[in-house]
Amino acid sequence: MENNVIQDYISGDTRVGLDKLLRLQLKVEGSIASKFGITSLAPLGFLVGFAVAYFIFST
């Protein structure tokens, strides 16, 4: 069985950058990333953030 590094990072004690503050986001995005085998959710986060900002500021 192969070692899932993302799952190890989520369950570990070492945090990098904003992961120290954004724990819920880390757990949600990490679980999605480990299930689908992707390494980065940055494009998805950008699209969701852009859509939310568009709806907020379009009024």
PyMOL Python script that loads the backbone (N, CA, C, O; Angstrom):
from pymol import cmd

cmd.read_pdbstr("""\
ATOM      1  N   MET A   1       0.844  -1.174   0.000  1.00  0.00           N
ATOM      2  CA  MET A   1       0.000   0.000   0.000  1.00  0.00           C
ATOM      3  C   MET A   1       0.892   1.240   0.000  1.00  0.00           C
ATOM      4  O   MET A   1       1.875   1.300   0.739  1.00  0.00           O
ATOM      5  N   GLU A   2       0.551   2.223  -0.823  1.00  0.00           N
ATOM      6  CA  GLU A   2       1.398   3.401  -0.909  1.00  0.00           C
ATOM      7  C   GLU A   2       1.106   4.394   0.209  1.00  0.00           C
ATOM      8  O   GLU A   2      -0.004   4.445   0.739  1.00  0.00           O
ATOM      9  N   ASN A   3       2.097   5.162   0.552  1.00  0.00           N
ATOM     10  CA  ASN A   3       2.003   6.128   1.635  1.00  0.00           C
ATOM     11  C   ASN A   3       1.348   7.406   1.114  1.00  0.00           C
ATOM     12  O   ASN A   3       1.808   7.976   0.125  1.00  0.00           O
ATOM     13  N   ASN A   4       0.289   7.857   1.762  1.00  0.00           N
ATOM     14  CA  ASN A   4      -0.406   9.075   1.369  1.00  0.00           C
ATOM     15  C   ASN A   4       0.170  10.237   2.171  1.00  0.00           C
ATOM     16  O   ASN A   4      -0.124  10.385   3.357  1.00  0.00           O
ATOM     17  N   VAL A   5       0.983  11.055   1.527  1.00  0.00           N
ATOM     18  CA  VAL A   5       1.700  12.132   2.197  1.00  0.00           C
ATOM     19  C   VAL A   5       0.732  13.225   2.657  1.00  0.00           C
ATOM     20  O   VAL A   5       0.933  13.823   3.714  1.00  0.00           O
ATOM     21  N   ILE A   6      -0.304  13.486   1.879  1.00  0.00           N
ATOM     22  CA  ILE A   6      -1.265  14.517   2.264  1.00  0.00           C
ATOM     23  C   ILE A   6      -1.971  14.121   3.553  1.00  0.00           C
ATOM     24  O   ILE A   6      -2.139  14.944   4.453  1.00  0.00           O
ATOM     25  N   GLN A   7      -2.380  12.869   3.639  1.00  0.00           N
ATOM     26  CA  GLN A   7      -3.063  12.394   4.842  1.00  0.00           C
ATOM     27  C   GLN A   7      -2.120  12.437   6.044  1.00  0.00           C
ATOM     28  O   GLN A   7      -2.550  12.741   7.156  1.00  0.00           O
ATOM     29  N   ASP A   8      -0.845  12.136   5.830  1.00  0.00           N
ATOM     30  CA  ASP A   8       0.141  12.238   6.913  1.00  0.00           C
ATOM     31  C   ASP A   8       0.294  13.679   7.391  1.00  0.00           C
ATOM     32  O   ASP A   8       0.411  13.925   8.591  1.00  0.00           O
ATOM     33  N   TYR A   9       0.295  14.623   6.466  1.00  0.00           N
ATOM     34  CA  TYR A   9       0.429  16.040   6.821  1.00  0.00           C
ATOM     35  C   TYR A   9      -0.783  16.519   7.613  1.00  0.00           C
ATOM     36  O   TYR A   9      -0.636  17.254   8.590  1.00  0.00           O
ATOM     37  N   ILE A  10      -1.973  16.109   7.198  1.00  0.00           N
ATOM     38  CA  ILE A  10      -3.196  16.538   7.886  1.00  0.00           C
ATOM     39  C   ILE A  10      -3.234  15.997   9.307  1.00  0.00           C
ATOM     40  O   ILE A  10      -3.607  16.712  10.237  1.00  0.00           O
ATOM     41  N   SER A  11      -2.855  14.754   9.476  1.00  0.00           N
ATOM     42  CA  SER A  11      -2.922  14.147  10.800  1.00  0.00           C
ATOM     43  C   SER A  11      -1.701  14.473  11.672  1.00  0.00           C
ATOM     44  O   SER A  11      -1.716  14.203  12.873  1.00  0.00           O
ATOM     45  N   GLY A  12      -0.663  15.041  11.091  1.00  0.00           N
ATOM     46  CA  GLY A  12       0.547  15.367  11.838  1.00  0.00           C
ATOM     47  C   GLY A  12       0.418  16.653  12.638  1.00  0.00           C
ATOM     48  O   GLY A  12      -0.617  17.319  12.602  1.00  0.00           O
ATOM     49  N   ASP A  13       1.470  16.992  13.355  1.00  0.00           N
ATOM     50  CA  ASP A  13       1.481  18.173  14.205  1.00  0.00           C
ATOM     51  C   ASP A  13       2.160  19.372  13.549  1.00  0.00           C
ATOM     52  O   ASP A  13       1.991  20.496  14.022  1.00  0.00           O
ATOM     53  N   THR A  14       2.917  19.168  12.481  1.00  0.00           N
ATOM     54  CA  THR A  14       3.651  20.237  11.838  1.00  0.00           C
ATOM     55  C   THR A  14       2.760  20.951  10.832  1.00  0.00           C
ATOM     56  O   THR A  14       2.165  20.312   9.965  1.00  0.00           O
ATOM     57  N   ARG A  15       2.665  22.273  10.943  1.00  0.00           N
ATOM     58  CA  ARG A  15       1.875  23.086  10.024  1.00  0.00           C
ATOM     59  C   ARG A  15       2.768  24.135   9.381  1.00  0.00           C
ATOM     60  O   ARG A  15       3.715  24.616  10.003  1.00  0.00           O
ATOM     61  N   VAL A  16       2.472  24.485   8.147  1.00  0.00           N
ATOM     62  CA  VAL A  16       3.250  25.454   7.397  1.00  0.00           C
ATOM     63  C   VAL A  16       2.349  26.601   6.966  1.00  0.00           C
ATOM     64  O   VAL A  16       1.231  26.375   6.504  1.00  0.00           O
ATOM     65  N   GLY A  17       2.829  27.821   7.115  1.00  0.00           N
ATOM     66  CA  GLY A  17       2.111  28.995   6.623  1.00  0.00           C
ATOM     67  C   GLY A  17       0.756  29.198   7.276  1.00  0.00           C
ATOM     68  O   GLY A  17       0.622  29.114   8.497  1.00  0.00           O
ATOM     69  N   LEU A  18      -0.255  29.467   6.443  1.00  0.00           N
ATOM     70  CA  LEU A  18      -1.594  29.745   6.955  1.00  0.00           C
ATOM     71  C   LEU A  18      -2.320  28.487   7.432  1.00  0.00           C
ATOM     72  O   LEU A  18      -3.412  28.587   7.991  1.00  0.00           O
ATOM     73  N   ASP A  19      -1.742  27.323   7.224  1.00  0.00           N
ATOM     74  CA  ASP A  19      -2.355  26.098   7.735  1.00  0.00           C
ATOM     75  C   ASP A  19      -2.459  26.120   9.258  1.00  0.00           C
ATOM     76  O   ASP A  19      -3.277  25.405   9.836  1.00  0.00           O
ATOM     77  N   LYS A  20      -1.635  26.937   9.904  1.00  0.00           N
ATOM     78  CA  LYS A  20      -1.718  27.071  11.360  1.00  0.00           C
ATOM     79  C   LYS A  20      -3.030  27.723  11.774  1.00  0.00           C
ATOM     80  O   LYS A  20      -3.561  27.420  12.843  1.00  0.00           O
ATOM     81  N   LEU A  21      -3.560  28.615  10.939  1.00  0.00           N
ATOM     82  CA  LEU A  21      -4.786  29.341  11.264  1.00  0.00           C
ATOM     83  C   LEU A  21      -6.028  28.737  10.625  1.00  0.00           C
ATOM     84  O   LEU A  21      -7.101  28.737  11.228  1.00  0.00           O
ATOM     85  N   LEU A  22      -5.889  28.231   9.425  1.00  0.00           N
ATOM     86  CA  LEU A  22      -7.035  27.738   8.654  1.00  0.00           C
ATOM     87  C   LEU A  22      -7.155  26.216   8.780  1.00  0.00           C
ATOM     88  O   LEU A  22      -6.996  25.490   7.798  1.00  0.00           O
ATOM     89  N   ARG A  23      -7.430  25.755   9.967  1.00  0.00           N
ATOM     90  CA  ARG A  23      -7.459  24.309  10.227  1.00  0.00           C
ATOM     91  C   ARG A  23      -8.609  23.610   9.531  1.00  0.00           C
ATOM     92  O   ARG A  23      -8.432  22.518   8.992  1.00  0.00           O
ATOM     93  N   LEU A  24      -9.789  24.224   9.534  1.00  0.00           N
ATOM     94  CA  LEU A  24     -10.954  23.606   8.901  1.00  0.00           C
ATOM     95  C   LEU A  24     -10.751  23.488   7.398  1.00  0.00           C
ATOM     96  O   LEU A  24     -11.064  22.455   6.806  1.00  0.00           O
ATOM     97  N   GLN A  25     -10.232  24.536   6.784  1.00  0.00           N
ATOM     98  CA  GLN A  25      -9.970  24.500   5.349  1.00  0.00           C
ATOM     99  C   GLN A  25      -8.936  23.430   5.025  1.00  0.00           C
ATOM    100  O   GLN A  25      -9.065  22.731   4.020  1.00  0.00           O
ATOM    101  N   LEU A  26      -7.923  23.295   5.855  1.00  0.00           N
ATOM    102  CA  LEU A  26      -6.905  22.270   5.648  1.00  0.00           C
ATOM    103  C   LEU A  26      -7.524  20.888   5.672  1.00  0.00           C
ATOM    104  O   LEU A  26      -7.209  20.059   4.818  1.00  0.00           O
ATOM    105  N   LYS A  27      -8.395  20.623   6.628  1.00  0.00           N
ATOM    106  CA  LYS A  27      -9.006  19.300   6.731  1.00  0.00           C
ATOM    107  C   LYS A  27      -9.931  19.002   5.555  1.00  0.00           C
ATOM    108  O   LYS A  27      -9.931  17.889   5.029  1.00  0.00           O
ATOM    109  N   VAL A  28     -10.723  19.998   5.142  1.00  0.00           N
ATOM    110  CA  VAL A  28     -11.655  19.785   4.034  1.00  0.00           C
ATOM    111  C   VAL A  28     -10.900  19.584   2.721  1.00  0.00           C
ATOM    112  O   VAL A  28     -11.130  18.604   2.012  1.00  0.00           O
ATOM    113  N   GLU A  29     -10.007  20.506   2.403  1.00  0.00           N
ATOM    114  CA  GLU A  29      -9.272  20.407   1.147  1.00  0.00           C
ATOM    115  C   GLU A  29      -8.322  19.215   1.148  1.00  0.00           C
ATOM    116  O   GLU A  29      -8.128  18.575   0.115  1.00  0.00           O
ATOM    117  N   GLY A  30      -7.740  18.920   2.282  1.00  0.00           N
ATOM    118  CA  GLY A  30      -6.844  17.769   2.360  1.00  0.00           C
ATOM    119  C   GLY A  30      -7.569  16.456   2.155  1.00  0.00           C
ATOM    120  O   GLY A  30      -7.049  15.551   1.503  1.00  0.00           O
ATOM    121  N   SER A  31      -8.768  16.344   2.708  1.00  0.00           N
ATOM    122  CA  SER A  31      -9.517  15.095   2.515  1.00  0.00           C
ATOM    123  C   SER A  31      -9.950  14.942   1.065  1.00  0.00           C
ATOM    124  O   SER A  31      -9.921  13.835   0.528  1.00  0.00           O
ATOM    125  N   ILE A  32     -10.353  16.045   0.416  1.00  0.00           N
ATOM    126  CA  ILE A  32     -10.709  15.983  -1.007  1.00  0.00           C
ATOM    127  C   ILE A  32      -9.495  15.619  -1.844  1.00  0.00           C
ATOM    128  O   ILE A  32      -9.572  14.770  -2.732  1.00  0.00           O
ATOM    129  N   ALA A  33      -8.380  16.263  -1.556  1.00  0.00           N
ATOM    130  CA  ALA A  33      -7.157  16.011  -2.326  1.00  0.00           C
ATOM    131  C   ALA A  33      -6.676  14.574  -2.161  1.00  0.00           C
ATOM    132  O   ALA A  33      -6.232  13.960  -3.131  1.00  0.00           O
ATOM    133  N   SER A  34      -6.754  14.037  -0.965  1.00  0.00           N
ATOM    134  CA  SER A  34      -6.267  12.675  -0.763  1.00  0.00           C
ATOM    135  C   SER A  34      -7.201  11.639  -1.384  1.00  0.00           C
ATOM    136  O   SER A  34      -6.743  10.580  -1.814  1.00  0.00           O
ATOM    137  N   LYS A  35      -8.505  11.927  -1.437  1.00  0.00           N
ATOM    138  CA  LYS A  35      -9.441  10.986  -2.057  1.00  0.00           C
ATOM    139  C   LYS A  35      -9.280  10.940  -3.567  1.00  0.00           C
ATOM    140  O   LYS A  35      -9.350   9.866  -4.166  1.00  0.00           O
ATOM    141  N   PHE A  36      -9.066  12.092  -4.188  1.00  0.00           N
ATOM    142  CA  PHE A  36      -8.970  12.146  -5.646  1.00  0.00           C
ATOM    143  C   PHE A  36      -7.540  12.068  -6.155  1.00  0.00           C
ATOM    144  O   PHE A  36      -7.321  11.990  -7.364  1.00  0.00           O
ATOM    145  N   GLY A  37      -6.571  12.087  -5.264  1.00  0.00           N
ATOM    146  CA  GLY A  37      -5.176  11.935  -5.652  1.00  0.00           C
ATOM    147  C   GLY A  37      -4.585  13.167  -6.312  1.00  0.00           C
ATOM    148  O   GLY A  37      -3.655  13.047  -7.111  1.00  0.00           O
ATOM    149  N   ILE A  38      -5.095  14.336  -6.002  1.00  0.00           N
ATOM    150  CA  ILE A  38      -4.526  15.550  -6.565  1.00  0.00           C
ATOM    151  C   ILE A  38      -3.621  16.199  -5.530  1.00  0.00           C
ATOM    152  O   ILE A  38      -3.744  15.943  -4.332  1.00  0.00           O
ATOM    153  N   THR A  39      -2.719  17.036  -6.002  1.00  0.00           N
ATOM    154  CA  THR A  39      -1.740  17.603  -5.082  1.00  0.00           C
ATOM    155  C   THR A  39      -2.023  19.046  -4.710  1.00  0.00           C
ATOM    156  O   THR A  39      -1.450  19.551  -3.745  1.00  0.00           O
ATOM    157  N   SER A  40      -2.889  19.720  -5.448  1.00  0.00           N
ATOM    158  CA  SER A  40      -3.148  21.120  -5.138  1.00  0.00           C
ATOM    159  C   SER A  40      -4.588  21.472  -5.439  1.00  0.00           C
ATOM    160  O   SER A  40      -5.124  21.100  -6.484  1.00  0.00           O
ATOM    161  N   LEU A  41      -5.214  22.190  -4.520  1.00  0.00           N
ATOM    162  CA  LEU A  41      -6.566  22.674  -4.733  1.00  0.00           C
ATOM    163  C   LEU A  41      -6.584  24.168  -4.977  1.00  0.00           C
ATOM    164  O   LEU A  41      -7.640  24.796  -4.892  1.00  0.00           O
ATOM    165  N   ALA A  42      -5.438  24.745  -5.278  1.00  0.00           N
ATOM    166  CA  ALA A  42      -5.371  26.191  -5.498  1.00  0.00           C
ATOM    167  C   ALA A  42      -6.272  26.655  -6.637  1.00  0.00           C
ATOM    168  O   ALA A  42      -6.965  27.659  -6.467  1.00  0.00           O
ATOM    169  N   PRO A  43      -6.304  25.988  -7.785  1.00  0.00           N
ATOM    170  CA  PRO A  43      -7.214  26.448  -8.842  1.00  0.00           C
ATOM    171  C   PRO A  43      -8.683  26.385  -8.418  1.00  0.00           C
ATOM    172  O   PRO A  43      -9.458  27.283  -8.747  1.00  0.00           O
ATOM    173  N   LEU A  44      -9.068  25.354  -7.704  1.00  0.00           N
ATOM    174  CA  LEU A  44     -10.443  25.246  -7.227  1.00  0.00           C
ATOM    175  C   LEU A  44     -10.740  26.341  -6.209  1.00  0.00           C
ATOM    176  O   LEU A  44     -11.815  26.939  -6.251  1.00  0.00           O
ATOM    177  N   GLY A  45      -9.824  26.613  -5.307  1.00  0.00           N
ATOM    178  CA  GLY A  45     -10.001  27.671  -4.323  1.00  0.00           C
ATOM    179  C   GLY A  45     -10.105  29.035  -4.972  1.00  0.00           C
ATOM    180  O   GLY A  45     -10.886  29.880  -4.533  1.00  0.00           O
ATOM    181  N   PHE A  46      -9.315  29.255  -6.022  1.00  0.00           N
ATOM    182  CA  PHE A  46      -9.392  30.525  -6.741  1.00  0.00           C
ATOM    183  C   PHE A  46     -10.757  30.694  -7.392  1.00  0.00           C
ATOM    184  O   PHE A  46     -11.355  31.766  -7.295  1.00  0.00           O
ATOM    185  N   LEU A  47     -11.256  29.666  -8.047  1.00  0.00           N
ATOM    186  CA  LEU A  47     -12.554  29.767  -8.719  1.00  0.00           C
ATOM    187  C   LEU A  47     -13.696  29.996  -7.735  1.00  0.00           C
ATOM    188  O   LEU A  47     -14.581  30.812  -7.993  1.00  0.00           O
ATOM    189  N   VAL A  48     -13.684  29.295  -6.628  1.00  0.00           N
ATOM    190  CA  VAL A  48     -14.735  29.473  -5.620  1.00  0.00           C
ATOM    191  C   VAL A  48     -14.646  30.869  -5.008  1.00  0.00           C
ATOM    192  O   VAL A  48     -15.668  31.539  -4.852  1.00  0.00           O
ATOM    193  N   GLY A  49     -13.456  31.310  -4.666  1.00  0.00           N
ATOM    194  CA  GLY A  49     -13.274  32.644  -4.106  1.00  0.00           C
ATOM    195  C   GLY A  49     -13.666  33.737  -5.079  1.00  0.00           C
ATOM    196  O   GLY A  49     -14.266  34.736  -4.684  1.00  0.00           O
ATOM    197  N   PHE A  50     -13.331  33.556  -6.351  1.00  0.00           N
ATOM    198  CA  PHE A  50     -13.702  34.540  -7.365  1.00  0.00           C
ATOM    199  C   PHE A  50     -15.217  34.604  -7.527  1.00  0.00           C
ATOM    200  O   PHE A  50     -15.776  35.694  -7.651  1.00  0.00           O
ATOM    201  N   ALA A  51     -15.886  33.460  -7.527  1.00  0.00           N
ATOM    202  CA  ALA A  51     -17.347  33.433  -7.655  1.00  0.00           C
ATOM    203  C   ALA A  51     -18.019  34.114  -6.460  1.00  0.00           C
ATOM    204  O   ALA A  51     -18.969  34.877  -6.635  1.00  0.00           O
ATOM    205  N   VAL A  52     -17.534  33.843  -5.263  1.00  0.00           N
ATOM    206  CA  VAL A  52     -18.113  34.469  -4.068  1.00  0.00           C
ATOM    207  C   VAL A  52     -17.904  35.976  -4.107  1.00  0.00           C
ATOM    208  O   VAL A  52     -18.830  36.735  -3.822  1.00  0.00           O
ATOM    209  N   ALA A  53     -16.701  36.417  -4.456  1.00  0.00           N
ATOM    210  CA  ALA A  53     -16.429  37.857  -4.546  1.00  0.00           C
ATOM    211  C   ALA A  53     -17.280  38.501  -5.623  1.00  0.00           C
ATOM    212  O   ALA A  53     -17.751  39.624  -5.443  1.00  0.00           O
ATOM    213  N   TYR A  54     -17.485  37.822  -6.726  1.00  0.00           N
ATOM    214  CA  TYR A  54     -18.316  38.366  -7.805  1.00  0.00           C
ATOM    215  C   TYR A  54     -19.746  38.579  -7.333  1.00  0.00           C
ATOM    216  O   TYR A  54     -20.336  39.626  -7.601  1.00  0.00           O
ATOM    217  N   PHE A  55     -20.312  37.597  -6.631  1.00  0.00           N
ATOM    218  CA  PHE A  55     -21.674  37.729  -6.157  1.00  0.00           C
ATOM    219  C   PHE A  55     -21.809  38.788  -5.059  1.00  0.00           C
ATOM    220  O   PHE A  55     -22.841  39.452  -4.961  1.00  0.00           O
ATOM    221  N   ILE A  56     -20.784  38.944  -4.245  1.00  0.00           N
ATOM    222  CA  ILE A  56     -20.835  39.949  -3.182  1.00  0.00           C
ATOM    223  C   ILE A  56     -20.746  41.358  -3.766  1.00  0.00           C
ATOM    224  O   ILE A  56     -21.511  42.240  -3.376  1.00  0.00           O
ATOM    225  N   PHE A  57     -19.824  41.572  -4.691  1.00  0.00           N
ATOM    226  CA  PHE A  57     -19.571  42.916  -5.189  1.00  0.00           C
ATOM    227  C   PHE A  57     -20.351  43.272  -6.447  1.00  0.00           C
ATOM    228  O   PHE A  57     -20.199  44.380  -6.961  1.00  0.00           O
ATOM    229  N   SER A  58     -21.173  42.375  -6.952  1.00  0.00           N
ATOM    230  CA  SER A  58     -21.926  42.668  -8.172  1.00  0.00           C
ATOM    231  C   SER A  58     -23.205  43.463  -7.900  1.00  0.00           C
ATOM    232  O   SER A  58     -23.885  43.873  -8.841  1.00  0.00           O
ATOM    233  N   THR A  59     -23.534  43.681  -6.652  1.00  0.00           N
ATOM    234  CA  THR A  59     -24.762  44.424  -6.327  1.00  0.00           C
ATOM    235  C   THR A  59     -24.588  45.907  -6.439  1.00  0.00           C
ATOM    236  O   THR A  59     -25.532  46.660  -6.197  1.00  0.00           O
TER     237      THR A  59
END
""", "prot")
cmd.dss("prot")
cmd.show_as("cartoon", "prot")
cmd.util.cbc("prot")
cmd.orient("prot")
